[in-house]
């Protein structure tokens, strides 16, 4: 299949409304190329590794890109996008240069174009996430390297919610533990638990694509003897008292549905790590955890996200 890349050279002020216009036109996502990223100071105690190419960014303004399939309606769609962007002036939005360019890409090129934005990142005291197509030399002898190809599953391992989960796993997982990863996605949390010498890790996801991708990443990192991946709805059918640690990096609304199940399955003195929680939902999740029999031991904050470490009383 042929895809068309729609590129709009505009301003920071116009990013949000133009992204909305592209979504309304049928784009499933956008890429934003902002030269500010080249000089941005990132406060992170673990020293993230960035390898950004200045040639990918404009000298001024920003570029917003989206991808659409080439079909008989593409011309009309593009014209409608241009009209909608021009109309932003009526709302006193600065659209800057407003240069719209169209180029055609093959499906294979489109499917891998995002890879240039995904680089090795040191996310904790022990762990560094490295994409499979990158060459990376460890900085220290005790550094734990997770190679990851997110494929079609959610999660590159560098999102704040994932980073906080891995940091929480470092603080709670002990050699010989049994760990359950609910909503495993790319499998990165299960891989981290295994590398922390958990004896048995069970990774569950309802999404068949995620299960397939997690299995590939787990085998890639040579922890497939410790990790079992299967399709499952949350903690349905899991044996009582069978886990030392449960970790779930999913939406707060979903976490609220199975705090009682987590309390039933995690051993007394064991831990339940929850992430994917926005600030507004933090207290609601904490109340549910306490009501189910957990004690809140630590709350981790990163950007607008929250992770909670709770202990089974």
C-alpha positions, 0 to 999 in steps of 0.5 A: 500500500502507498501512503502519503506524508502530509507535512505542515511547517507552522508554529508551536502555537498551532500544533494542537489545533493542527493536530486536531485537524489531522486527527479529524481528517483520519490520521491516527497520529502525528509526528512533531519536529520541534528544534527546541528538542535539540537544546532542551535541558532534561532533568533526569538523575539517570542521564538519558541518552539522546541522539537527535539529528539536527537535519531532521528539524526545521531552523524555525517553527515546527513541522507537524506530520501525518500519514494517510493512505493514497486513495481517490479521496486524498486530494479532497482530504488534503484541500480540506486540511489546508482550508481548516488550517487557513481558518485558524487565522480567524481565531487569532492563531499564528500559523506561521509559514504554513507550508504544506507539502505532500510526499509518497512513501511505501508502507515499509518506510512508513512503518519504520519511520518512527524508529529515528525518534526512539534511542537508548535511554538509561531509565533507572540506576540499573536499567537502560532500554535499547532499541534492537536496531541500535548498537549500545556499549554499557557504561558500567559492568552492572548495567542491565540492558533491555533490548526492545522492539515495541512493534505494534504493541503499546510501549517503548519502555521510555514512557514515564509510567513504564520508567516508574514501574521499573524503578518500583520493581527495582525496590520490591523484587527479590531473587526467587520472587513470583511476579505477575505483569498485568497488561504486559504490552511490549513485555518490558516490565516482565523482562525487567522482573526476570533480570532482577532474578525473579524466579517465575514471571507471568505476563498477561495481556488481553490484546493478541498482538501484544502477547505475540510481541511480548513473546518476541521481546522476552525471547530476544532478551533471553529470559523466556525460561523465567517468563510465561506470556498468555492472553488473559483478562486482568487477573481472571482465574489466577490462583490465590496467594500465588504472587510476591509482586504484581505490577500493572501499568494501565489506566486508573479506571482499569486498576480500580476494577481489580484491586480486590483480586490483586489483594487475593492473589498477592501474598501477605507482605507482598507488593502491588505496583500500579502506574498509568495513573493521572494526578486527578485519579491518584487519591481514588486509586489510593482509597481503593487500594487501602479498602482492598487491604493494602498499605501505601508505602510509596508514591512516585511522581514523574511529569503528570503521571503517578505510580503507587507502591502498596504492600499487602497487609 
